[in-house]
C-alpha cells in the first residue's frame, strides 16, 4: 500500500447563501482566483475564516506521478475526518457525500484520475441553536459547558490522501480474544476484503510481541474470494499467551498483527493492528455493577477526558501521551472519553499505558429524532474504529439524553408551571381538595405530553427511550463482547437506571456532604457506578494571565469569564464570599483548595462503598480542551491544579481513610470516626501497619493509636473506631493524620477538624 498525501495549501470560499452548486464551484474552468488560501488539515476558523459557520467550499489542484496509473491498481481518495457533512467532486465528477466527523471514508477514483486533477469539497458545519433538537452528531465539539463557546470546529480536520493498492485490499479486520487458561488463548479474526479479481488468494499472517520479548507466529493460508466483497473468519491458537492488564494489576502486554494479501507473488495490500489478550465484562448484582478484567474483579478509578483540544486538528501524539501519563500518575486505571470520539492515538496510548476506556458516542443532551438512522450507522463505525484495542472496555451511547432544554422549551415549562399552579389554586379555592395532588398531577402530565424537563429526564423522552435503545442494538451488532450502557446520567430509584451524575457542593446541597444521601436507601440504589462529580476551579495565576488582561484579573470581570470562558459565577457565589479575598492569588488558591477538598471527599465516599454497591468512580473532569474556567484538574496548559494531587492521593490502589469530618465541632464534644483500609490490588498484603494521631493547633499529639492487619486482595476493611473529646478551651483547627505502611511503602492521609 502506498499513500500519496493531499495535505497542504488549498483554496476556500464561504457560501452563506448555499449557491455554490448552482454556480459551479466544482467545475474545472471555474475562476477561483479570488478564493482564500487555507491549510488542510485544519479548522476553518483557525485558517483564515474566523467566526464562520455553515458552508465552506475547498478546491485543490494536484498532479500524480505516472506510476500511479499502472494497470491492476486501485486508487482510493481517502478522508480521515471532516466536520461535519460534505460532498466531494473529482474532475467535475460527483463522488458522493458523507456525514460524520470522526470516521475514515474513501472513494474509488482509479478511473477518474488524470495527470492534473481538481478536487472540490463542500463542507457544512452549523452552529445549532436548539439544544434539544440538534442534528449534527458532534458531541461536545459543538456545544458543551466545558468547550470553547465561540468556536465552530468546521473543516477538513484530518489527513487527505490517495491510497494505492493492488486489485485486492482490506476494508476491516476485527480481532477478538478468548482466554483458555493461564498460558493459552484463542484469537478470532474476522476479515472484510474487496477484490476486483475474483479467485483464490494467498494470505500471510504474522503475530509478534510488540512491547515484550516472545515468539512469533507466521502462517500462510489461502481463501477463495468469489464475490467483490467478502468476509471470512479465522481462528488461531496462541500458546505462551501474555495477558493485557491495567498498569495497577500487571503489565499491558501488546501484540502486533500483520496480514498481507497477494496477487500472484506480489503483495496487493497489507494492514497491521495492535491488540491485547484480554476479556472484560460487567456483572449486575442487585443494582450494583461489578467489572471483571481477565476474570478478576477490578475496581475502576478515573476521570472524564475532554477532547485533547477543541481544535483537534492540531493535537499531537505527544500531547496525548502527556495526558495519559498524568492520568496514570494520578492512579487512574480508566478514563471516560466524554461525549466524543477522539484521535485514534488516544486509544493506542491507553493500550500502551494500561488504561481502560469508557467510550461515549458523540451525543450530548437533546437531538432531533431525524438523526436516528445516521446515528446508528455512525455508532457502528465508532465501534469498528476502536474495538480491537485492549483498552476499550465500555461503550456508552448517549450522555445525558435530556430534552426540553432549549429557551423555547424553558419558556413553555414556565407556562406549564403557571397553568398547573392556577388550576390547583382554583381546585383548592372552590372545591377545597387535593391542591398538591392537582398541581403535581397536572404538571407531570403536561410536561410528559410536551417532552419537558423533568419528565423528559426521569420518565420518558424519545432520545432516552427510543433512540438510545436502538443505538445499543447497533453496537451489539458489531461487538457483543463488551458492556454497552444506553445513556449516562439517567440514574434510577424506582426503576432500573444507569450511572450517577451528582454535584452536591456545586449545583446543589448545603455542602458536598449532602452526597451522604447516596449511602442510604433508597438512593443507594443509584450508586452502581459514578461518572460525574466535581467543582469548577481557576487555573494558576501565571496561566490565568495568558487569557485575562490585568484590568480584568482583579477585580475579576465576571461577565467576560461567563461569556468567554465557561465560568459559572452564580455557583461560585454559592460556596465563596467574594469579600473574603483581596487579590487574585488568594482567590485562585481558595477555588483550587475547595475543588481538591470536594474531590477527595467524593473519591473516598465511593471507595468506602465499593461493591456496596459501587463498582467504580470517574470524577469530572480530567483536562481542559480550551483555556477556560472549568471542572478540570489539569488545565489547558497541562498544569495540575490542587485537585489533581488530592485525587492522586485518594485514588491510591492501597489506601487508608476515615469517615469525613463534620463542617465543625464544638469544645467538649466528641469526634468519632472509623478507619478504613482498601486494597484494590489482586494480591493480599500481610502485616500492614496503620497509625493514627490527632494533633492540636500547635501540632501537639493529643491522641493516637495503631493497628496491624493483613489485607485481603480486592477488599476493604474497617479497622476500628477513633474517639476523641475536644477540651473546653479548644479552638482553631485540629488535624487527624493517618499513616499506612506496607511493603516498604508509606501513605499519609489527613483531615482537618475545625472547632467553632
RATA-V370850 format. One record per residue. N is the residue number from 1. PSI is psi in whole degrees, 0 to 359 (999 if undefined). D_FIRST is the distance of its C-alpha to the first C-alpha in Angstrom with 1 decimal. Layout:
<<N PSI D_FIRST> <N PSI D_FIRST>>
This chain:
<<1 131 0.0> <2 148 3.8> <3 127 6.8> <4 106 10.1> <5 139 12.9> <6 12 16.0> <7 153 18.1> <8 211 21.4> <9 115 24.8> <10 187 25.2> <11 151 28.6> <12 157 30.4> <13 147 33.7> <14 160 35.6> <15 66 36.8> <16 332 39.6> <17 3 41.2> <18 53 38.0> <19 0 38.6> <20 318 35.2> <21 317 34.2> <22 327 37.7> <23 351 37.7> <24 40 34.3> <25 340 32.3> <26 358 29.2> <27 150 30.6> <28 321 29.5> <29 12 33.0> <30 136 33.9> <31 106 35.4> <32 24 33.6> <33 336 35.4> <34 7 37.2> <35 159 34.2> <36 139 33.5> <37 141 30.6> <38 144 28.5> <39 134 25.8> <40 128 22.6> <41 159 21.9> <42 177 25.5> <43 136 28.5> <44 329 30.7> <45 340 33.9> <46 354 32.6> <47 42 31.3> <48 356 34.4> <49 63 35.5> <50 143 37.7> <51 2 39.4> <52 143 37.4> <53 155 36.6> <54 245 35.8> <55 135 33.7> <56 134 31.7> <57 141 29.8> <58 139 26.9> <59 141 26.0> <60 126 23.4> <61 133 23.1> <62 155 20.1> <63 151 19.1> <64 151 15.8> <65 154 15.3> <66 324 16.4> <67 344 13.4> <68 349 11.6> <69 15 14.5> <70 158 14.0> <71 163 14.9> <72 31 13.0> <73 150 10.1> <74 133 9.9> <75 124 9.9> <76 139 11.0> <77 116 13.2> <78 132 13.0> <79 132 16.0> <80 352 16.4> <81 127 20.2> <82 131 23.2> <83 118 26.9> <84 322 27.9> <85 146 27.8> <86 158 26.1> <87 146 25.9> <88 135 23.2> <89 142 23.8> <90 121 21.7> <91 46 23.9> <92 353 26.8> <93 126 25.1> <94 123 25.4> <95 327 22.2> <96 184 23.8> <97 173 24.9> <98 140 24.0> <99 132 26.3> <100 137 25.6> <101 341 24.7> <102 345 22.5> <103 150 19.8> <104 136 16.3> <105 159 16.5> <106 168 14.7> <107 139 15.8> <108 115 14.5> <109 19 15.5> <110 315 14.4> <111 354 18.1> <112 345 19.4> <113 139 17.7> <114 181 20.1> <115 315 20.3> <116 137 21.9> <117 153 21.3> <118 120 23.2> <119 128 21.7> <120 133 24.6> <121 126 24.8> <122 122 28.0> <123 136 28.2> <124 126 31.1> <125 109 32.3> <126 156 36.0> <127 108 38.6> <128 139 40.1> <129 324 43.8> <130 104 44.8> <131 350 43.5> <132 349 44.5> <133 43 42.6> <134 154 39.3> <135 353 36.5> <136 127 33.5> <137 77 31.7> <138 1 31.2> <139 225 33.4> <140 353 34.9> <141 334 32.9> <142 315 35.4> <143 130 38.7> <144 151 39.8> <145 11 42.7> <146 17 40.5> <147 168 38.2> <148 115 38.9> <149 345 41.3> <150 4 40.7> <151 131 36.9> <152 127 34.8> <153 5 31.0> <154 146 30.0> <155 173 27.0> <156 95 23.3> <157 349 23.1> <158 180 19.5> <159 147 16.3> <160 136 15.4> <161 160 12.1> <162 129 10.3> <163 121 6.9> <164 128 5.5> <165 178 4.8> <166 193 7.7> <167 357 11.0> <168 132 10.7> <169 157 8.8> <170 138 10.4> <171 327 12.7> <172 138 14.8> <173 122 15.9> <174 135 19.5> <175 123 21.1> <176 150 24.9> <177 150 27.3> <178 127 30.9> <179 122 33.3> <180 316 35.5> <181 191 37.6> <182 333 37.6> <183 0 35.3> <184 141 33.3> <185 161 30.9> <186 138 28.9> <187 130 25.3> <188 121 24.6> <189 140 21.1> <190 115 20.6> <191 125 17.3> <192 129 16.6> <193 150 14.3> <194 142 14.1> <195 146 14.4> <196 355 15.9> <197 96 17.1> <198 143 19.6> <199 186 20.6> <200 134 20.2> <201 146 16.8> <202 138 16.4> <203 145 15.0> <204 122 15.0> <205 130 16.2> <206 130 17.1> <207 124 19.4> <208 150 20.8> <209 142 23.1> <210 320 21.7> <211 25 25.0> <212 166 27.5> <213 133 28.2> <214 178 27.9> <215 157 26.8> <216 142 23.3> <217 132 22.7> <218 128 20.5> <219 134 20.7> <220 134 19.5> <221 170 20.3> <222 143 20.1> <223 138 20.2> <224 119 21.6> <225 106 19.8> <226 2 22.8> <227 169 21.8> <228 320 18.9> <229 130 18.6> <230 152 19.7> <231 131 20.4> <232 158 21.2> <233 153 22.7> <234 142 23.0> <235 142 25.5> <236 133 25.3> <237 126 28.4> <238 113 28.1> <239 160 31.1> <240 46 32.2> <241 138 30.5> <242 121 30.6> <243 148 31.2> <244 129 29.9> <245 157 33.0> <246 158 33.8> <247 330 34.9> <248 351 38.6> <249 2 38.6> <250 214 36.4> <251 138 33.0> <252 75 29.7> <253 130 28.0> <254 147 24.2> <255 159 21.7> <256 122 18.0> <257 126 16.3> <258 135 13.1> <259 133 12.2> <260 146 10.1> <261 142 10.9> <262 148 11.7> <263 106 12.9> <264 236 15.8> <265 3 15.0> <266 142 11.4> <267 124 8.5> <268 320 7.3> <269 156 5.4> <270 153 6.6> <271 155 8.6> <272 151 11.6> <273 139 15.0> <274 146 18.3> <275 168 21.4> <276 155 25.0> <277 107 27.7> <278 153 30.2> <279 140 32.3> <280 133 33.9> <281 163 36.6> <282 136 39.6> <283 127 43.1> <284 120 45.7> <285 111 49.2> <286 50 52.1> <287 349 50.0> <288 148 48.5> <289 128 44.8> <290 132 43.8> <291 144 40.3> <292 126 39.1> <293 120 36.3> <294 42 35.9> <295 13 39.3> <296 130 40.9> <297 139 42.5> <298 130 41.2> <299 129 42.8> <300 132 40.4> <301 131 41.1> <302 206 39.1> <303 170 38.8> <304 130 37.2> <305 115 34.1> <306 169 34.1> <307 145 30.9> <308 324 29.8> <309 142 31.0> <310 326 32.1> <311 74 30.0> <312 339 26.8> <313 334 24.6> <314 7 26.0> <315 139 25.8> <316 162 24.2> <317 327 23.3> <318 321 26.5> <319 315 28.6> <320 317 27.5> <321 319 28.0> <322 318 31.4> <323 311 32.3> <324 329 31.4> <325 320 33.2> <326 319 36.2> <327 318 36.1> <328 319 36.0> <329 335 38.9> <330 10 40.7> <331 25 40.5> <332 137 38.2> <333 4 36.4> <334 145 35.1> <335 150 34.1> <336 116 34.3> <337 101 31.6> <338 106 34.3> <339 39 33.7> <340 165 30.2> <341 120 26.5> <342 183 25.5> <343 148 22.2> <344 340 20.1> <345 332 20.9> <346 317 24.5> <347 324 23.5> <348 313 21.6> <349 319 24.6> <350 322 27.1> <351 321 25.5> <352 326 25.8> <353 352 29.3> <354 43 30.7> <355 127 31.5> <356 158 31.6> <357 126 30.7> <358 111 32.8> <359 113 30.5> <360 146 32.2> <361 163 30.9> <362 53 31.3> <363 124 34.8> <364 109 37.7> <365 217 41.2> <366 145 42.1> <367 153 40.1> <368 144 40.9> <369 353 40.5> <370 347 38.6> <371 358 35.5> <372 308 35.7> <373 313 33.1> <374 322 30.5> <375 319 31.2> <376 318 30.7> <377 319 27.3> <378 324 26.3> <379 329 27.6> <380 319 25.6> <381 323 22.4> <382 314 23.8> <383 315 24.4> <384 327 20.9> <385 326 19.6> <386 351 21.9> <387 336 23.3> <388 343 21.3> <389 130 22.7> <390 343 26.0> <391 338 27.6> <392 124 27.7> <393 315 31.3> <394 136 32.9> <395 138 31.9> <396 132 34.4> <397 339 34.4> <398 132 36.7> <399 124 38.6> <400 74 42.3> <401 59 42.3> <402 130 45.5> <403 175 46.6> <404 29 49.8> <405 357 48.7> <406 164 48.8> <407 321 51.9> <408 317 53.1> <409 322 52.9> <410 323 54.7> <411 318 57.5> <412 323 57.7> <413 320 58.0> <414 320 60.9> <415 318 62.6> <416 319 62.2> <417 315 63.7> <418 316 66.7> <419 313 67.2> <420 317 67.1> <421 319 69.5> <422 315 71.8> <423 318 72.0> <424 322 72.6> <425 317 75.4> <426 315 77.0> <427 318 76.9> <428 319 78.4> <429 317 81.0> <430 337 82.3> <431 337 81.6> <432 28 81.5> <433 148 78.8> <434 44 75.3> <435 308 74.2> <436 318 71.2> <437 321 70.2> <438 314 70.3> <439 306 68.3> <440 323 65.5> <441 311 65.5> <442 318 65.3> <443 313 62.7> <444 322 60.3> <445 313 60.8> <446 317 60.1> <447 328 57.1> <448 313 55.7> <449 327 56.2> <450 358 54.8> <451 39 51.8> <452 161 53.1> <453 142 53.0> <454 350 54.2> <455 331 54.0> <456 334 50.4> <457 310 49.5> <458 344 51.5> <459 295 52.4> <460 133 50.2> <461 157 47.7> <462 329 45.0> <463 309 42.2> <464 315 43.3> <465 344 44.7> <466 298 42.5> <467 308 39.2> <468 327 38.5> <469 323 39.5> <470 323 37.0> <471 324 34.3> <472 314 35.2> <473 321 34.7> <474 318 31.3> <475 313 30.1> <476 338 31.6> <477 327 29.8> <478 317 26.5> <479 106 27.9> <480 16 31.4> <481 349 31.3> <482 158 32.2> <483 143 35.2> <484 123 35.1> <485 125 37.7> <486 322 38.6> <487 154 39.7> <488 139 40.7> <489 11 44.3> <490 73 46.0> <491 147 48.5> <492 143 51.0> <493 303 54.7> <494 338 56.3> <495 173 53.0> <496 128 49.7> <497 195 47.6> <498 232 44.5> <499 168 44.2> <500 133 46.8> <501 124 46.6> <502 137 49.8> <503 36 51.0> <504 133 54.6> <505 355 55.4> <506 292 53.4> <507 340 53.7> <508 172 56.6> <509 161 59.3> <510 323 62.1> <511 177 59.8> <512 341 56.7> <513 344 59.0> <514 344 59.4> <515 351 56.1> <516 339 58.4> <517 334 59.0> <518 359 55.7> <519 3 57.2> <520 151 60.0> <521 140 60.2> <522 354 59.1> <523 342 56.5> <524 337 55.3> <525 347 53.5> <526 354 51.1> <527 34 49.7> <528 324 47.4> <529 141 44.6> <530 129 44.8> <531 359 42.0> <532 132 43.9> <533 149 46.9> <534 187 47.6> <535 150 49.3> <536 150 48.4> <537 146 49.0> <538 148 48.8> <539 170 46.5> <540 164 48.3> <541 319 50.5> <542 316 48.3> <543 328 45.3> <544 326 47.6> <545 345 48.7> <546 342 45.2> <547 342 45.6> <548 135 49.4> <549 161 51.8> <550 321 54.9> <551 347 57.2> <552 354 55.0> <553 320 54.7> <554 123 58.3> <555 151 59.8> <556 139 56.5> <557 88 55.6> <558 325 55.0> <559 316 54.4> <560 317 51.5> <561 321 50.1> <562 315 50.2> <563 320 48.8> <564 333 46.0> <565 15 45.2> <566 15 45.6> <567 148 48.8> <568 81 51.3> <569 324 54.7> <570 323 56.6> <571 331 55.4> <572 322 55.8> <573 338 59.4> <574 330 59.8> <575 353 59.2> <576 143 60.3> <577 106 63.5> <578 333 62.3> <579 347 65.8> <580 353 65.3> <581 135 62.8> <582 350 63.8> <583 170 60.5> <584 328 56.8> <585 315 56.4> <586 320 58.7> <587 313 56.9> <588 316 53.4> <589 317 54.9> <590 315 56.6> <591 321 53.6> <592 323 51.3> <593 320 54.1> <594 314 54.6> <595 316 50.9> <596 317 50.8> <597 315 53.9> <598 315 52.8> <599 320 49.4> <600 319 51.2> <601 308 53.6> <602 314 51.1> <603 318 48.8> <604 323 51.9> <605 312 53.3> <606 325 50.3> <607 326 50.0> <608 331 53.7> <609 26 53.0> <610 131 49.9> <611 14 49.7> <612 54 53.0> <613 19 51.0> <614 128 48.3> <615 1 45.0> <616 168 43.5> <617 135 43.5> <618 108 41.1> <619 164 42.9> <620 117 42.3> <621 168 40.6> <622 306 38.6> <623 164 37.2> <624 145 37.6> <625 1 34.9> <626 166 37.2> <627 95 40.5> <628 179 42.9> <629 96 45.8> <630 195 44.4> <631 4 44.6> <632 152 42.0> <633 353 42.9> <634 119 40.2> <635 183 40.5> <636 330 38.0> <637 11 38.2> <638 33 37.6> <639 121 41.2> <640 142 42.7> <641 176 45.9> <642 328 48.7> <643 333 47.4> <644 315 44.3> <645 326 46.7> <646 327 48.9> <647 317 46.0> <648 315 44.7> <649 309 48.2> <650 354 48.8> <651 11 45.4> <652 132 46.1> <653 325 45.2> <654 123 48.8> <655 149 51.2> <656 139 54.9> <657 168 56.3> <658 170 59.4> <659 142 60.5> <660 133 59.9> <661 159 63.2> <662 171 65.2> <663 327 65.2> <664 163 68.5> <665 159 71.4> <666 152 75.1> <667 147 77.5> <668 358 79.1> <669 159 76.3> <670 132 74.2> <671 131 70.4> <672 148 68.8> <673 149 65.3> <674 157 63.3> <675 131 61.0> <676 142 57.7> <677 126 55.2> <678 140 51.7> <679 104 49.3> <680 352 45.8> <681 167 44.6> <682 17 44.3> <683 144 46.9> <684 157 50.7> <685 106 52.3> <686 153 55.8> <687 43 58.6> <688 144 57.2> <689 134 59.8> <690 127 60.4> <691 143 63.0> <692 148 64.2> <693 149 66.6> <694 126 67.9> <695 143 68.8> <696 189 71.2> <697 330 70.9> <698 10 72.0> <699 26 69.3> <700 135 72.1> <701 119 71.1> <702 349 73.4> <703 148 71.9> <704 169 69.5> <705 173 68.5> <706 160 65.9> <707 151 64.2> <708 133 62.5> <709 159 60.2> <710 130 57.5> <711 122 54.5> <712 157 52.9> <713 147 49.1> <714 60 47.7> <715 165 51.2> <716 139 53.6> <717 141 57.2> <718 116 60.3> <719 323 62.3> <720 187 65.4> <721 132 67.1> <722 137 68.0> <723 130 71.3> <724 131 72.9> <725 122 75.7> <726 142 75.7> <727 165 79.0> <728 337 81.3> <729 16 80.5> <730 140 76.7> <731 169 74.8> <732 221 71.5> <733 131 68.4> <734 166 68.3> <735 129 65.1> <736 124 63.9> <737 126 61.8> <738 135 59.9> <739 127 58.5> <740 127 56.4> <741 131 55.9> <742 142 53.8> <743 47 52.0> <744 21 52.7> <745 141 51.4> <746 130 53.6> <747 130 52.9> <748 131 55.5> <749 149 55.9> <750 158 58.7> <751 145 60.4> <752 129 62.9> <753 103 66.2> <754 135 67.8> <755 130 71.6> <756 999 73.2>>
